[in-house]
């Protein structure tokens, strides 16, 4: 089991936007869709889902990446670094770009999605792989429950 020290902290490239998370992630994913490839200028995006009420952010953001229906993507207004997304109908979650976190390496992807669009050379070691997405809300919930078993109790911040 892994342990994380809470809160998790991070920032955009220039440091103008800061994030803080008071809960463990619900799930971590690598998305191989062409949209994420273009948004992140990479073979895939790395996302960590967090409870929305555990997420706080400071700094000036701009909404962008409007190609994705039902998704809102937020970027630092200064450096235009991709920070997080919100998905319509999933108001209880925030999808944070893992690269924003100070300790980004602590959250490897547990699930990879959209492997139908995966670059042939891209390799991700994830426990679960989907050609598109999990089939149902129940399946996504099951993945989150399975993922939660990877963590021991978080280390609380020192006062």
C-alpha positions as CSV (number, residue, x, y, z in Angstrom):
1,X,0.0,0.0,0.0
2,X,1.1,3.5,-0.8
3,X,0.9,6.5,1.5
4,X,0.5,10.1,0.6
5,X,0.9,13.2,2.7
6,X,-2.1,15.5,2.6
7,X,-2.8,18.1,1.4
8,X,-1.4,17.4,-2.1
9,X,-0.1,20.6,-3.5
10,X,0.9,21.8,-7.0
11,X,1.0,24.6,-9.5
12,X,1.1,25.4,-13.2
13,X,4.4,25.9,-15.0
14,X,4.7,29.6,-14.0
15,X,3.4,29.2,-10.5
16,X,0.5,31.7,-10.9
17,X,-2.1,29.0,-10.4
18,X,-1.8,26.9,-7.2
19,X,-3.9,23.8,-6.3
20,X,-4.4,22.0,-3.0
21,X,-6.2,18.7,-2.5
22,X,-7.3,17.5,1.0
23,X,-8.4,14.0,-0.1
24,X,-6.8,11.0,-1.8
25,X,-7.6,10.6,-5.6
26,X,-10.6,8.6,-6.5
27,X,-8.9,7.2,-9.6
28,X,-5.9,7.9,-11.9
29,X,-6.1,7.5,-15.7
30,X,-4.1,7.7,-18.9
31,X,-6.3,8.8,-21.8
32,X,-5.0,8.0,-25.3
33,X,-7.7,9.8,-27.3
34,X,-6.6,12.2,-30.0
35,X,-8.2,15.1,-28.2
36,X,-6.1,14.5,-25.1
37,X,-3.0,14.0,-27.3
38,X,-3.6,17.4,-28.8
39,X,-4.6,19.1,-25.5
40,X,-1.5,17.8,-23.7
41,X,1.0,17.8,-26.7
42,X,1.8,14.2,-25.7
43,X,0.8,10.6,-26.5
44,X,-1.8,10.7,-23.7
45,X,-3.0,12.8,-20.8
46,X,-2.6,11.8,-17.1
47,X,-5.6,12.6,-15.0
48,X,-6.3,12.1,-11.3
49,X,-10.0,12.3,-10.3
50,X,-10.6,14.0,-6.9
51,X,-13.7,14.8,-4.9
52,X,-14.7,18.3,-5.9
53,X,-15.0,19.4,-2.3
54,X,-11.4,18.4,-1.6
55,X,-10.1,20.7,-4.4
56,X,-9.1,24.3,-3.9
57,X,-7.4,26.6,-6.4
58,X,-6.0,30.1,-6.6
59,X,-4.9,32.1,-9.6
60,X,-6.3,33.4,-12.8
61,X,-7.8,30.7,-15.1
62,X,-9.1,30.7,-18.6
63,X,-11.4,28.1,-20.1
64,X,-10.1,26.4,-23.3
65,X,-9.9,23.2,-25.2
66,X,-13.5,23.7,-26.3
67,X,-13.5,20.8,-28.8
68,X,-14.7,18.4,-26.2
69,X,-18.5,18.4,-25.8
70,X,-19.6,18.1,-22.2
71,X,-16.1,18.9,-20.8
72,X,-14.7,22.2,-19.6
73,X,-10.9,22.5,-19.6
74,X,-9.1,25.1,-17.5
75,X,-5.7,26.6,-18.1
76,X,-3.5,29.2,-16.4
77,X,-4.1,32.5,-18.0
78,X,-0.4,33.4,-17.7
79,X,1.5,30.3,-19.0
80,X,-1.5,28.6,-20.6
81,X,-0.6,25.4,-18.7
82,X,-3.5,22.8,-18.6
83,X,-4.6,22.5,-15.0
84,X,-7.9,20.6,-14.7
85,X,-11.2,19.6,-16.3
86,X,-14.8,19.3,-15.3
87,X,-17.2,16.9,-16.9
88,X,-20.9,17.6,-17.3
89,X,-22.9,15.4,-15.0
90,X,-20.0,14.6,-12.8
91,X,-20.1,17.7,-10.6
92,X,-18.8,15.8,-7.6
93,X,-15.4,15.3,-9.2
94,X,-12.6,17.3,-10.6
95,X,-10.1,15.9,-13.1
96,X,-6.7,17.3,-12.3
97,X,-3.7,17.0,-14.7
98,X,-1.3,14.9,-12.7
99,X,1.7,16.9,-14.0
100,X,0.4,19.9,-12.0
101,X,1.2,18.2,-8.7
102,X,4.5,18.8,-6.9
103,X,4.9,15.0,-6.5
104,X,3.4,13.9,-9.9
105,X,5.2,10.6,-9.8
106,X,3.2,9.5,-6.8
107,X,0.1,9.0,-8.9
108,X,0.8,6.6,-11.8
109,X,-2.2,5.7,-14.0
110,X,-4.4,2.8,-12.6
111,X,-6.6,2.7,-15.7
112,X,-5.9,3.5,-19.4
113,X,-8.8,4.5,-21.7
114,X,-9.3,5.1,-25.4
115,X,-6.6,2.6,-26.4
116,X,-8.3,2.4,-29.8
117,X,-6.5,5.7,-30.5
118,X,-3.3,4.9,-28.7
119,X,0.0,5.6,-30.4
120,X,1.7,2.3,-31.3
121,X,4.8,3.2,-29.3
122,X,3.1,4.5,-26.2
123,X,3.4,2.2,-23.2
124,X,1.5,2.6,-19.9
125,X,1.6,0.2,-17.0
126,X,-2.0,0.4,-15.8
127,X,-4.0,-2.3,-14.0
128,X,-7.0,-1.9,-16.3
129,X,-7.2,-1.0,-20.0
130,X,-10.2,0.0,-22.1
131,X,-10.5,0.4,-25.8
132,X,-13.0,3.2,-25.1
133,X,-14.3,3.8,-21.6
134,X,-15.8,1.7,-18.8
135,X,-19.2,0.6,-19.9
136,X,-21.3,2.0,-17.0
137,X,-21.4,4.1,-13.9
138,X,-21.3,0.9,-11.9
139,X,-18.1,-0.2,-13.6
140,X,-16.5,3.2,-12.9
141,X,-17.5,2.9,-9.3
142,X,-16.0,-0.5,-9.1
143,X,-12.7,0.8,-10.5
144,X,-12.7,3.6,-7.9
145,X,-13.4,1.1,-5.1
146,X,-10.6,-1.2,-6.3
147,X,-8.2,1.8,-6.6
148,X,-9.0,3.0,-3.1
149,X,-7.6,-0.2,-1.7
150,X,-4.2,0.8,-3.1
151,X,-3.9,3.5,-0.4
152,X,-3.2,3.3,3.3
153,X,-4.5,6.1,5.5
154,X,-3.1,9.5,4.3
155,X,-0.5,11.2,6.5
156,X,-2.2,14.3,8.0
157,X,-0.4,17.6,7.7
158,X,1.7,18.7,10.7
159,X,0.4,21.7,12.6
